[in-house]
């Protein structure tokens, strides 16, 4: 194969950039307008993590620990999703306040690299023509997977590397050169272990098919031995990311959720719910399908080698098409996580079909014989089919307003896809191959442009960007918030996403990262904050629990209770309040607090915490259960259509704040609440959403108002005929103030934090110092220079240290033990790398050892067999049985 010149792959990324810029200009997306592309997870989770990445690159934050989100957390899982990608050097050249706009340029960079990667693979592997490999690169960089997953922009790193990994695999199989394969596999694994694991599963299937279709027994043993050797080395070197990530994953709230889904649950998954979005993953592979059909039409004329190649690619295509047809296989490819938005391994299908196009073009199987007198008809029909295809793409835009292809669009997809495949077949019939290649390239450009117009959906207007990320950025610019990592901020705006503290650079109690521990999520739910999956939201809680979490400031779009909050700023619809009721960071509590058993229900939990702090039996909250309400002599129950109206009076003595809490499992009930016939508190509840109140994941406590020596009339209109699970509670202000006075006398005099360190001082104290930071055994502490133990507190969600004495100087340091362990294993892997290449130079490659071949070959076949049975045979059998029952 001739050496590939750089200019032979440059056209593809250049056209990719032009296509994107044309679409950006048409849609007024930055840098051609004020609109942005931050849809879905990009705005909610990824942009905040890129803000943290920016801080790391500029020396403002720790690589492995974050004190801003939740109650502090290590970032081990984020290392392999956001922080370790070499492409993040992009953020060295972007201002922090311009991250929102920069995502369109970041996307352009990644799609250009994907195009270059695919073009290089096609040229290097098959020697395709300039136009052919450029067209294939455009189909790959603008395939259905790319345009539906552009909002998950960190996935695209793996998509970029995949063609290069496959090129490295070919070098390993055909030329016995393993360096490129194991280097790229290592880079892929540390950049995204999740997708990297999917690629390794695919490689097992790929190599299994390849050796059985093409290789003799001795070569099979050699290939599997080399594959095992270089894959193992790549895994060892990547342990710097994988080792701590696995440790954190096992402790995370996400793992707790996944553990609830069994293998049999996945087998029962529906096969039709997400067909629209999954079908659209085929876009970009039309030329591959056309080549496949052309080859099948000539199967009788093929020689043995060509028949084997067609059979091998048929095996791969079926393997990667089945997750589209059978949902349970898609779930297993996605490792049990959501398959509906949409298949995360589908880029491999596009690659396999384009790979067959490259093989067919080089081997001549893609040529379709057309008689000379029919050539004009072919050209005319080609033009008609191209126009029809592009028209249908634009028609689909009406069904893709959200950027993700929905189920209703599948009816339009089928004729669209069929016409595109037919057009590609007709191109192959043009006698002038140069003209055919140019026609193919033009179609690839138009196809890519139409697809981008369909799916890249901007946010905002010409005057203001309306994304969630922008809301956080606006609040950051509007208010001078503390940057001490300890004085926490709470945003009562219900639609703000949970990772806003990363954007604002100020600590908060909310979080939506994979690092949120199950202990923290469960405890916050128990204290009456809204939790959803691994997310903890600011919605819920009480003045008391906020003070316990060291919340010092509130940002709200509504007026807050003056008894608790002092307004100190206002910008647009946002108002900044300083909390009047606060508790010190580093309270010294009674020793028995450590062993107190806390309830799972928010209001009872807060009463128990209050009692353990105060040593009083008298509760802070007077709780009214549904039985208390129904048995109240003043309660009236009347039918109001399909709903029931509960009306009752509460006698408030002194000054009290009224709270309402609907327990978990109330998602089928809706509530409309008015207090004293003038304050409609809860106006909306949607059982289809996990974010509204109340719902299955929403434990949030809602404040109903503050009242002094009066009778409060409460009306609850609901479809719950028994008022089950609803609770009210009145919080006594005098008790709250007494608690604050007591702990002001035993507070930490100073508290400060930076990156992975916390420093506290106290004049004196004896007991347990509560530190509202998520507990981890990686925290190491010392008091007055002497080591001290750190204990899990509040069901393991927070931590504490025992103190006893005067002039206390407490230093806490987070030491990333799992990260260091991963570094050690990776260094061992690097020694293996060095040793392997020394042996190769001395013609002593381990893969040549008989013992390694003897072990690797059956072990590889066993691994492949297990994957086939678990991922394909059992789910397919279960699906067929389910269909038979339906029929």
BAKOLRO-186979 format. One record per residue (C-alpha): residue in three letters; x, y, z. Coordinates in steps of 0.5 Angstrom, whole numbers, padded with zeros to 4 digits, always signed. Each point is the difference from the previous one (the first is absolute). Layout:
% BAKOLRO-186979
ALAXYZ ...
END
This chain:
% BAKOLRO-186979
UNK+0000+0000+0000 UNK+0003+0007-0002 UNK+0001+0005+0006 UNK-0006+0004+0001 UNK+0001+0007-0001 UNK-0003+0005+0005 UNK-0003+0004-0006 UNK-0004-0006-0001 UNK-0004+0000+0006 UNK+0000+0008+0001 UNK-0006+0001-0005 UNK-0005-0004+0005 UNK+0001+0005+0006 UNK+0000+0006-0004 UNK-0007-0002-0003 UNK-0002-0002+0007 UNK+0002+0007+0002 UNK-0004+0004-0006 UNK-0006-0004+0001 UNK-0001+0001+0008 UNK+0002+0008-0001 UNK-0006+0000-0006 UNK-0005-0003+0005 UNK+0003+0004+0006 UNK-0001+0006-0005 UNK-0007-0002-0002 UNK-0002-0001+0007 UNK+0003+0006+0003 UNK+0005-0004+0005 UNK+0006+0002+0002 UNK+0005+0003-0003 UNK-0005+0002-0005 UNK-0006+0002+0005 UNK-0001+0000+0008 UNK-0004-0007+0000 UNK+0004-0006+0003 UNK-0001-0008-0001 UNK+0000-0002+0008 UNK-0006-0005+0000 UNK-0001-0005+0005 UNK+0006-0003+0004 UNK+0004+0005-0003 UNK-0003+0006+0003 UNK-0002-0004+0007 UNK+0007-0004+0001 UNK+0005+0001-0005 UNK+0001+0007+0000 UNK+0001+0001+0007 UNK+0005-0006+0000 UNK+0003+0004-0006 UNK+0000+0006+0005 UNK+0004-0004+0005 UNK+0005-0003-0005 UNK+0001+0008-0002 UNK+0001+0001+0007 UNK+0005-0006+0001 UNK+0004+0002-0006 UNK+0001+0007+0002 UNK+0002-0002+0007 UNK-0007+0002+0004 UNK-0002-0007+0002 UNK+0002-0007+0002 UNK+0001-0005-0006 UNK-0003-0006+0005 UNK-0005+0004+0005 UNK-0005+0005+0000 UNK-0003+0004+0006 UNK-0005+0004-0004 UNK-0006-0005-0002 UNK-0004-0004+0005 UNK+0004-0001+0007 UNK+0007-0001-0004 UNK+0002-0006-0004 UNK+0006-0003-0003 UNK+0000+0000-0008 UNK+0002-0007-0002 UNK-0005-0001-0005 UNK+0000+0006-0003 UNK+0008-0001-0001 UNK-0002-0004-0006 UNK-0006+0004-0003 UNK+0002+0007+0001 UNK+0007+0001+0003 UNK+0005-0005-0004 UNK-0002+0002-0007 UNK+0006+0003-0004 UNK-0005+0004-0004 UNK-0002+0004+0007 UNK+0007+0004-0002 UNK-0006+0004-0004 UNK-0002+0003+0006 UNK+0007+0004+0001 UNK-0002+0004-0005 UNK-0007+0002+0002 UNK-0002+0005+0005 UNK-0004-0004+0006 UNK-0006+0005-0001 UNK+0000-0002-0008 UNK-0001-0008+0001 UNK-0007+0000-0001 UNK+0001+0003-0007 UNK+0007-0004-0001 UNK-0004-0006-0001 UNK-0002+0001-0007 UNK+0008+0001-0001 UNK+0001-0006+0004 UNK-0005-0005-0004 UNK+0003+0003-0006 UNK+0007-0002+0002 UNK-0002-0007+0002 UNK-0004-0002-0006 UNK+0006+0003-0005 UNK+0004-0005+0004 UNK-0005-0006-0001 UNK+0000+0002-0007 UNK+0008+0000-0001 UNK+0000-0007+0004 UNK-0005-0003-0005 UNK+0003+0003-0006 UNK+0007-0003+0003 UNK-0002-0007+0001 UNK-0004+0000-0007 UNK+0006+0002-0004 UNK+0005-0004+0005 UNK-0004-0007+0000 UNK-0003+0000-0007 UNK+0004+0006-0004 UNK-0007+0003-0002 UNK+0000+0006-0005 UNK+0000+0007+0002 UNK-0007+0001-0001 UNK-0002-0007+0003 UNK+0003+0001+0007 UNK-0002+0007+0001 UNK-0007-0002-0001 UNK+0001-0006+0005 UNK+0003+0005+0005 UNK-0006+0005-0001 UNK-0005-0006+0001 UNK+0003-0002+0006 UNK+0001+0007+0003 UNK-0007+0002-0001 UNK-0003-0007+0001 UNK-0007-0001+0004 UNK+0004-0002+0006 UNK+0004+0007+0000 UNK-0006+0004-0001 UNK-0004-0003+0005 UNK+0006+0000+0005 UNK+0003+0006-0001 UNK-0003+0003+0007 UNK+0004-0006+0003 UNK+0006+0003-0003 UNK+0005-0004+0004 UNK-0002-0006-0003 UNK+0003+0003-0007 UNK+0007-0001+0003 UNK-0001-0008-0001 UNK-0003+0001-0007 UNK+0006+0004-0002 UNK+0005-0006+0002 UNK-0004-0006-0002 UNK+0002+0000-0007 UNK+0007+0001+0002 UNK-0001-0006+0005 UNK-0002-0004-0005 UNK+0006+0002-0005 UNK+0004-0002+0006 UNK-0003-0007+0001 UNK+0001-0001-0008 UNK+0007+0001+0001 UNK+0000-0005+0006 UNK-0004-0005-0004 UNK+0004+0001-0007 UNK+0007+0002+0002 UNK+0001-0002+0007 UNK+0001+0007+0002 UNK-0004+0002+0007 UNK+0003+0007+0002 UNK-0006+0004-0003 UNK-0005-0005+0002 UNK+0002+0000+0007 UNK+0002+0008+0000 UNK-0007+0002-0002 UNK-0004-0005+0004 UNK+0003+0003+0006 UNK-0001+0007-0002 UNK-0008-0002-0002 UNK+0000-0004+0007 UNK+0002+0006+0004 UNK-0004+0005-0004 UNK-0006-0004+0001 UNK+0000-0006+0003 UNK-0008-0001-0001 UNK+0001+0000-0008 UNK+0006-0003+0001 UNK-0002-0006+0003 UNK-0006-0001-0006 UNK+0006+0001-0005 UNK+0004-0006+0003 UNK-0006-0004+0000 UNK-0001+0001-0007 UNK+0007-0001-0001 UNK-0001-0007+0003 UNK-0006-0002-0005 UNK+0004+0003-0006 UNK+0006-0004+0001 UNK-0004-0006+0002 UNK-0003+0001-0007 UNK+0006+0001-0004 UNK+0004-0005+0003 UNK-0005-0005-0002 UNK-0002+0002-0007 UNK+0008+0002-0002 UNK+0005-0004+0004 UNK+0003-0006+0001 UNK+0001-0003+0007 UNK+0007+0002+0001 UNK-0002+0007-0002 UNK-0006+0000+0005 UNK+0005-0002+0006 UNK+0005+0006-0002 UNK-0006+0005-0001 UNK-0003-0001+0006 UNK+0006-0001+0004 UNK+0002+0007-0002 UNK-0006+0003+0001 UNK-0001-0002+0007 UNK+0008+0002+0001 UNK-0002+0007-0003 UNK-0007+0001+0003 UNK+0003-0002+0007 UNK+0006+0005+0000 UNK-0005+0005-0002 UNK-0005-0001+0005 UNK+0006+0000+0005 UNK+0002+0007-0002 UNK-0007+0002+0000 UNK-0001-0002+0007 UNK+0002+0008+0002 UNK-0007+0001-0002 UNK-0004-0006+0001 UNK+0002-0003+0007 UNK-0002+0007+0003 UNK-0006+0000-0004 UNK-0002-0007+0001 UNK+0001+0001+0008 UNK-0005+0006-0001 UNK-0005-0003-0004 UNK-0001-0006+0005 UNK-0002+0006+0005 UNK-0004+0004-0004 UNK-0007+0001+0000 UNK+0000-0001-0007 UNK+0002-0007+0001 UNK-0005-0001+0006 UNK-0005+0001-0006 UNK+0003-0004-0005 UNK+0000-0006+0006 UNK-0008+0000+0000 UNK+0000-0002-0008 UNK+0001-0007+0000 UNK+0002-0004-0007 UNK-0007-0003+0000 UNK-0003+0007+0000 UNK+0004+0002-0006 UNK-0002-0006-0004 UNK-0007+0003+0001 UNK+0001+0006-0003 UNK-0004+0003-0005 UNK+0002-0001-0008 UNK-0004+0006-0002 UNK+0000+0006+0004 UNK+0006+0003-0003 UNK+0000-0002-0007 UNK+0000+0007-0003 UNK+0007+0002+0003 UNK+0003-0006-0001 UNK-0002-0001-0007 UNK+0003+0007-0001 UNK+0007-0003+0002 UNK+0000-0003-0007 UNK+0001+0007-0003 UNK+0007+0001-0003 UNK+0001-0008-0002 UNK-0004+0000-0006 UNK+0006+0000-0005 UNK+0002-0006+0004 UNK-0007-0004-0001 UNK+0000+0002-0007 UNK+0007-0003-0001 UNK-0003-0006+0004 UNK-0006-0001-0004 UNK+0005+0001-0006 UNK+0004-0006+0002 UNK-0005-0004+0002 UNK-0003+0000-0007 UNK+0007-0003-0003 UNK+0000-0005+0005 UNK+0000-0006-0005 UNK+0006+0003-0003 UNK+0004+0001+0006 UNK+0007-0004+0001 UNK+0001-0003+0007 UNK+0003+0006+0003 UNK-0005+0005-0002 UNK-0005-0005+0003 UNK+0003+0000+0006 UNK+0001+0007+0001 UNK-0008+0001-0002 UNK-0001-0005+0005 UNK+0004+0003+0005 UNK-0003+0007-0001 UNK-0007-0003+0000 UNK+0002-0003+0007 UNK+0002+0007+0003 UNK-0006+0004-0003 UNK-0005-0005+0003 UNK+0004+0000+0007 UNK-0001+0008+0000 UNK-0007+0000-0003 UNK-0003-0004+0005 UNK+0000+0005+0006 UNK-0004+0004-0005 UNK-0005-0005+0000 UNK+0000-0003+0007 UNK+0000+0005+0005 UNK+0003-0005+0005 UNK+0006-0001-0004 UNK+0001+0008+0000 UNK-0001+0000+0007 UNK+0006-0005+0001 UNK+0004+0004-0005 UNK-0001+0006+0004 UNK+0002-0004+0006 UNK-0007+0000+0003 UNK-0001+0008+0000 UNK-0005+0004-0004 UNK-0001-0002-0008 UNK-0005+0004-0002 UNK+0004+0007-0001 UNK+0003-0004-0004 UNK+0005-0006-0001 UNK+0007+0002+0002 UNK+0003-0006-0004 UNK-0003+0002-0006 UNK+0006+0004-0003 UNK+0003-0007-0001 UNK-0005-0002-0005 UNK+0001+0006-0004 UNK+0007-0002+0000 UNK-0001-0007-0002 UNK-0004+0002-0006 UNK+0005+0005-0003 UNK+0005-0005+0001 UNK-0003-0004-0005 UNK-0001+0005-0004 UNK+0007+0001+0000 UNK+0002-0007-0001 UNK-0005+0000-0006 UNK+0002+0006-0003 UNK+0007-0003+0000 UNK-0002-0007-0002 UNK-0005+0002-0006 UNK-0006-0003+0003 UNK-0003+0007+0001 UNK-0001+0000-0008 UNK-0007-0001-0003 UNK+0000-0001-0007 UNK-0004+0005-0004 UNK-0001-0001-0008 UNK+0002+0006-0004 UNK-0007+0002-0002 UNK-0003+0000+0007 UNK+0006+0005+0003 UNK-0004+0006-0001 UNK-0006-0003+0003 UNK+0004-0002+0006 UNK+0003+0007+0001 UNK-0007+0003-0001 UNK-0003-0005+0006 UNK+0006+0002+0004 UNK-0001+0007+0000 UNK-0007-0001+0002 UNK+0001-0005+0005 UNK+0005+0005+0003 UNK-0005+0006+0000 UNK-0005-0005+0003 UNK+0005-0002+0006 UNK+0002+0007+0002 UNK-0007+0003-0001 UNK-0002-0006+0005 UNK+0005+0002+0005 UNK-0002+0007+0000 UNK-0007-0003+0001 UNK+0002-0003+0006 UNK+0003+0006+0003 UNK-0008+0001+0002 UNK+0001-0006+0004 UNK+0006+0002+0004 UNK-0001+0006+0003 UNK+0004-0002+0007 UNK+0006-0003-0004 UNK-0002-0007+0001 UNK-0003-0004-0005 UNK-0007-0002+0003 UNK-0004-0006-0001 UNK-0005+0003-0005 UNK+0005+0001-0005 UNK+0002-0007-0001 UNK-0006+0000-0005 UNK+0004+0005-0004 UNK+0007-0003+0001 UNK-0001-0006-0004 UNK-0002+0003-0007 UNK+0006+0005+0002 UNK+0005-0006+0001 UNK-0002-0004-0006 UNK+0000+0006-0005 UNK+0007+0001+0003 UNK+0002-0007-0001 UNK-0003+0000-0007 UNK+0004+0006-0002 UNK+0006-0003+0003 UNK-0001-0006-0004 UNK-0001+0004-0007 UNK+0006+0004+0001 UNK+0004-0006+0000 UNK-0003-0002-0007 UNK+0003+0007-0003 UNK+0005-0003-0005 UNK+0004+0006+0001 UNK+0003-0001+0007 UNK+0003+0006+0001 UNK-0007+0004-0001 UNK-0003-0006+0004 UNK+0005+0002+0006 UNK-0001+0007-0001 UNK-0008-0001+0000 UNK+0001-0004+0007 UNK+0004+0005+0003 UNK-0005+0006-0002 UNK-0005-0005+0003 UNK+0004-0001+0006 UNK+0001+0008+0001 UNK-0008+0001-0001 UNK-0002-0006+0004 UNK+0005+0003+0006 UNK-0003+0007+0000 UNK-0007-0002+0000 UNK+0001-0005+0006 UNK+0003+0006+0003 UNK-0006+0005-0001 UNK-0004-0006+0002 UNK+0003-0001+0007 UNK+0004+0005+0002 UNK-0005+0004+0004 UNK+0002+0007+0003 UNK-0002+0003+0007 UNK-0002+0007+0001 UNK-0002+0006-0004 UNK+0004+0006-0003 UNK+0000+0004+0006 UNK+0001-0006+0006 UNK+0002-0007+0000 UNK-0005-0004+0004 UNK+0004-0006+0002 UNK+0001-0003+0008 UNK+0007+0002-0001 UNK-0001+0007-0002 UNK-0005+0001+0007 UNK+0006-0002+0004 UNK+0005+0004-0004 UNK-0005+0006+0001 UNK+0000-0001+0007 UNK+0007-0001+0001 UNK+0001+0007-0004 UNK-0005+0003+0004 UNK+0002-0001+0007 UNK+0006+0000+0004 UNK+0000-0007+0003 UNK+0005-0003+0005 UNK+0005-0004-0003 UNK+0003-0003+0007 UNK-0003-0007-0002 UNK-0004+0000+0006 UNK-0005+0005+0000 UNK-0005-0003-0004 UNK-0006+0003-0004 UNK-0007-0003-0002 UNK-0004+0002-0006 UNK-0007-0001+0001 UNK-0002+0000-0007 UNK-0003-0007-0001 UNK+0003-0001-0008 UNK+0007+0002+0002 UNK+0005-0006-0001 UNK+0003-0003+0005 UNK+0007+0001-0002 UNK+0000+0008+0000 UNK+0005+0001+0006 UNK+0005-0002-0005 UNK-0002+0005-0005 UNK+0000+0005+0006 UNK+0006-0002+0003 UNK-0004+0001+0007 UNK-0001-0006+0004 UNK-0007-0003+0000 UNK-0004-0006+0003 UNK-0002-0003-0007 UNK+0003-0005-0004 UNK-0001-0004-0007 UNK+0007-0003-0001 UNK+0001-0008+0000 UNK+0004+0001+0006 UNK-0006+0002+0005 UNK+0001-0006+0005 UNK-0007-0004+0002 UNK+0001+0002+0007 UNK+0000+0007-0002 UNK-0006+0000-0004 UNK-0004-0004+0005 UNK+0002+0004+0005 UNK-0002+0006-0003 UNK-0007-0003-0002 UNK-0001-0002+0007 UNK+0001+0007+0002 UNK-0005+0002-0005 UNK+0004+0003-0006 UNK-0002-0002-0007 UNK+0004-0006-0003 UNK-0001-0003-0007 UNK+0005-0006-0002 UNK+0007+0002+0002 UNK-0003+0008+0000 UNK-0001+0004+0007 UNK-0004+0006-0002 UNK+0000+0007+0004 UNK-0008-0001+0000 UNK-0002-0002+0007 UNK+0003+0000+0007 UNK-0002+0005+0006 UNK+0004+0006+0003 UNK+0002-0005+0005 UNK+0003-0005-0005 UNK+0003+0006-0004 UNK+0004+0002+0006 UNK+0002-0007+0002 UNK+0003+0000-0007 UNK+0003+0007+0000 UNK-0004+0004-0005 UNK+0002+0007+0001 UNK-0004+0003-0006 UNK-0006-0001-0004 UNK-0002+0002-0007 UNK-0007+0000-0002 UNK-0005+0003-0005 UNK-0005+0001+0006 UNK+0000+0004+0006 UNK+0002-0004+0006 UNK-0002+0000+0007 UNK+0003+0006+0004 UNK+0001-0003+0006 UNK+0005-0005-0003 UNK+0003+0004-0006 UNK+0003+0007-0001 UNK+0000+0002-0007 UNK+0007+0003-0002 UNK-0001+0000-0008 UNK-0004+0000-0006 UNK+0001-0001-0007 UNK-0005-0001-0005 UNK-0005-0006+0002 UNK+0005-0002+0005 UNK+0001+0002+0008 UNK+0005-0001+0004 UNK-0001-0002+0008 UNK+0005+0000+0006 UNK-0003-0006+0004 UNK-0001+0003+0007 UNK-0001-0007+0004 UNK+0007-0003-0001 UNK+0004-0006+0004 UNK+0008+0000+0000 UNK+0004-0004-0005 UNK+0003-0005+0005 UNK-0005+0000+0006 UNK+0002-0004+0006 UNK-0006-0005+0001 UNK-0001-0005+0006 UNK+0004-0006+0000 UNK-0007-0004-0001 UNK-0001+0003-0007 UNK+0005-0005-0003 UNK-0005-0006+0002 UNK-0007+0003-0001 UNK-0004-0004-0005 UNK-0004+0005-0005 UNK-0006-0001-0003 UNK-0002+0000-0008 UNK-0005+0005+0000 UNK+0002+0007+0000 UNK-0004+0003+0005 UNK+0001-0006+0005 UNK+0008+0000-0002 UNK+0000+0008+0002 UNK-0003-0001+0006 UNK+0005-0006+0002 UNK+0006+0005-0002 UNK-0003+0006+0004 UNK-0001-0005+0006 UNK+0007-0003+0000 UNK+0003+0007-0001 UNK-0004+0003+0006 UNK-0001-0006+0005 UNK-0007+0002+0000 UNK-0006-0005-0001 UNK-0004+0006-0002 UNK+0000+0000-0008 UNK+0001+0006-0004 UNK-0005-0002-0005 UNK-0008-0001+0002 UNK-0001-0005-0005 UNK-0007-0001-0003 UNK-0001-0007-0004 UNK-0006-0002-0004 UNK-0004-0003+0006 UNK+0001+0006+0004 UNK-0003+0004-0006 UNK-0006-0004-0001 UNK-0002-0001+0007 UNK+0000+0007+0001 UNK-0007+0003+0002 UNK+0001+0006-0004 UNK+0002-0004-0006 UNK-0005+0000-0006 UNK+0000-0005-0006 UNK-0004+0001-0006 UNK+0000-0003-0007 UNK+0002+0005-0006 UNK-0001-0004-0006 UNK+0006-0005-0001 UNK+0004+0003+0006 UNK-0001+0001+0008 UNK+0000+0006+0004 UNK+0003+0000+0007 UNK-0001+0006+0004 UNK+0002+0001+0007 UNK+0003+0005+0005 UNK+0006+0000+0004 UNK+0001+0004+0006 UNK+0007+0003+0000 UNK+0003+0003+0007 UNK+0006+0005+0000 UNK+0004+0000-0007 UNK+0000-0006-0004 UNK+0002-0002-0007 UNK-0005-0005-0003 UNK+0003-0005-0005 UNK-0003-0006-0004 UNK+0003-0006-0002 UNK-0002-0005-0005 UNK+0003-0007+0001 UNK+0004-0004-0006 UNK-0005-0004-0004 UNK-0005+0005-0001 UNK+0001+0001-0007 UNK-0007-0002-0002 UNK-0003+0006+0005 UNK-0001+0007-0002 UNK-0001+0006+0005 UNK-0002+0007+0000 UNK+0001+0003+0007 UNK-0003+0007+0002 UNK+0002+0003+0007 UNK-0005+0005+0003 UNK-0004+0000-0007 UNK+0005+0005-0003 UNK+0007-0004-0001 UNK+0000-0005-0005 UNK+0006-0004+0001 UNK+0000-0006-0004 UNK-0003+0002-0007 UNK+0003-0006-0004 UNK+0001-0007+0000 UNK+0002-0005-0006 UNK+0000-0007+0001 UNK+0005-0001-0006 UNK+0005+0004+0003 UNK+0005-0002+0005 UNK+0002+0007+0001 UNK-0007+0003+0003 UNK-0003+0000+0007 UNK-0002-0005+0002 UNK+0003-0006-0004 UNK+0003-0007+0001 UNK+0007+0003+0001 UNK-0002+0007+0003 UNK+0001+0000+0008 UNK+0000+0007+0000 UNK-0003+0004+0006 UNK-0004+0006-0002 UNK-0001+0006+0004 UNK-0007+0003+0000 UNK+0001+0006+0004 UNK+0002+0003+0007 UNK-0006+0002+0005 UNK-0001+0003+0007 UNK-0005-0001+0005 UNK-0006-0002-0005 UNK-0004-0005-0003 UNK+0002-0002-0007 UNK-0005-0003-0005 UNK+0003-0005-0004 UNK-0003-0003-0007 UNK+0003-0006-0003 UNK-0003-0002-0007 UNK+0002-0007-0002 UNK-0002-0006-0004 UNK+0003-0004+0006 UNK-0007-0002+0003 UNK+0003-0002+0007 UNK+0006+0005+0000 UNK+0005-0005+0001 UNK+0007+0002+0001 UNK-0001+0007+0001 UNK+0003+0004+0006 UNK+0000+0007+0003 UNK+0005+0002+0006 UNK+0000+0007+0003 UNK+0007+0002+0002 UNK+0001+0004+0007 UNK+0004+0007-0001 UNK+0002+0000+0007 UNK+0003-0007+0000 UNK+0004+0002-0006 UNK+0003+0006+0003 UNK+0002-0003+0006 UNK+0003-0006-0003 UNK+0004+0006-0004 UNK+0002+0003+0006 UNK+0003-0006+0003 UNK+0004-0002-0006 UNK+0003+0007-0001 UNK+0004-0001+0007 UNK+0003-0007-0002 UNK+0001+0002-0008 UNK+0007-0001-0004 UNK+0003+0007+0001 UNK+0002+0000-0007 UNK-0001-0005-0006 UNK+0003+0000-0007 UNK+0001-0004-0006 UNK+0005-0001-0006 UNK+0000-0005-0005 UNK+0000-0007+0004 UNK+0002+0004+0007 UNK-0005+0002+0005 UNK+0003+0004+0006 UNK-0004+0001+0007 UNK+0002+0004+0006 UNK-0004+0000+0007 UNK+0001+0003+0006 UNK-0002-0006+0004 UNK-0005-0006+0000 UNK-0001-0007+0002 UNK-0005-0005-0004 UNK-0001-0001-0008 UNK+0002+0005-0005 UNK-0005-0001-0005 UNK+0003+0002-0007 UNK-0005+0000-0006 UNK+0004-0003-0005 UNK-0001-0006-0003 UNK+0004-0006+0004 UNK+0005-0004-0004 UNK+0006-0004+0004 UNK+0005+0004-0005 UNK-0001+0006+0005 UNK+0006+0000+0005 UNK-0001+0005+0006 UNK+0005+0003+0005 UNK-0002+0004+0006 UNK+0006+0005+0003 UNK+0005-0004-0004 UNK-0002-0007+0002 UNK-0004-0005-0004 UNK-0007-0001+0001 UNK-0006-0005-0002 UNK-0005+0002-0005 UNK-0007-0003+0001 UNK-0006-0001-0004 UNK-0006+0004+0002 UNK-0008+0001-0002 UNK+0000-0007-0003 UNK+0007+0001-0003 UNK-0002+0006-0004 UNK+0005+0005+0004 UNK+0006-0001+0005 UNK+0002+0002+0006 UNK+0006+0000+0005 UNK+0000+0000+0008 UNK+0003+0006+0003 UNK+0002+0001+0007 UNK+0004+0006+0003 UNK+0001+0007-0002 UNK+0003+0004-0006 UNK-0001-0005-0004 UNK+0003+0000-0007 UNK-0003-0005-0005 UNK+0002-0002-0007 UNK-0003-0005-0005 UNK+0003-0002-0006 UNK-0003-0004-0006 UNK+0006-0005-0002 UNK-0003-0004-0006 UNK+0002-0007+0002 UNK-0003-0003-0006 UNK+0003+0005-0005 UNK+0007-0002+0003 UNK-0002-0007-0001 UNK-0002+0001-0007 UNK+0007+0003-0001 UNK+0004-0005+0003 UNK-0004-0006-0005 UNK+0001+0005-0006 UNK+0008+0000+0002 UNK+0000-0007+0000 UNK-0004+0000-0007 UNK+0006+0005-0003 UNK+0005-0005+0003 UNK-0003-0006-0004 UNK-0001+0005-0006 UNK+0008+0001+0000 UNK+0001-0007+0001 UNK-0004-0003-0005 UNK+0003+0005-0005 UNK+0007-0002+0002 UNK-0002-0008-0001 UNK-0003+0002-0007 UNK+0007+0003-0002 UNK+0003-0006+0002 UNK-0005-0004-0004 UNK-0003-0003+0007 UNK-0007+0002-0001 UNK-0004-0003+0006 UNK-0005-0001-0005 UNK+0004-0005-0003 UNK+0001-0004+0006 UNK-0004-0007+0000 UNK-0003+0001+0007 UNK-0003+0007-0002 UNK-0003-0003-0006 UNK-0003-0006+0003 UNK-0003+0004+0006 UNK-0002+0006-0004 UNK-0004-0004-0006 UNK-0005-0004+0004 UNK-0001+0006+0005 UNK-0001+0005-0006 UNK-0005-0005-0003 UNK-0004-0001+0007 UNK+0000+0008+0001 UNK-0003+0001-0007 UNK-0005-0006+0002 UNK-0002+0003+0006 UNK-0002+0007-0003 UNK-0004-0004-0005 UNK-0004-0004+0004 UNK-0001+0006+0005 UNK-0001+0006-0005 UNK-0003-0004-0006 UNK-0003-0007+0001 UNK-0004+0001+0007 UNK-0003+0007-0002 UNK-0002-0002-0007 UNK-0003-0007+0002 UNK-0004+0004+0006 UNK-0002+0005-0006 UNK-0002-0005-0004 UNK-0004-0004+0006 UNK-0003+0007+0001 UNK-0002+0001-0007 UNK-0003-0007+0000 UNK-0005+0001+0006 UNK-0002+0007-0003 UNK-0002-0004-0007 
END
